[in-house]
């Protein structure tokens, strides 16, 4: 058997995406209080490290923000663009976020797939995406 045997398969699940922010408390408040993410944990593994994991409702993938996390903490705040959150009703999601004080775009229909855009306080950008026939 060669070391490049491609018949071996295994799961690879994207479950955590690092998101660079300049102020962890401000970002955590934005994502939890305004966008509705669940605060999974907020821990201080060392005096110089803070790890905050937040998950969108219904998602298996979380974001991680914090300080002292090596190369993750070296990413420029606001440099992540175009993260997608798939929703069943983009207009209702837009209405809820707007009511919570999130600056959201108008609904954009791209040939049946609808989008609404917003950004966090650092300028990381998000798209709410509604795909017809998906729940």
Secondary structure, DSSP 8 states (H G I E B T S, - for coil): --TT-TT--------EEE---S-HHHHHHIIIIII--EEEEEEEEETTEEEEEEE-TT-S-EEEEEES-GGGGGS-TT----EEEE-S-HHHHHHHHHHTT--B---EEETTEEEEEEE-TT--EEEEEE-TT--
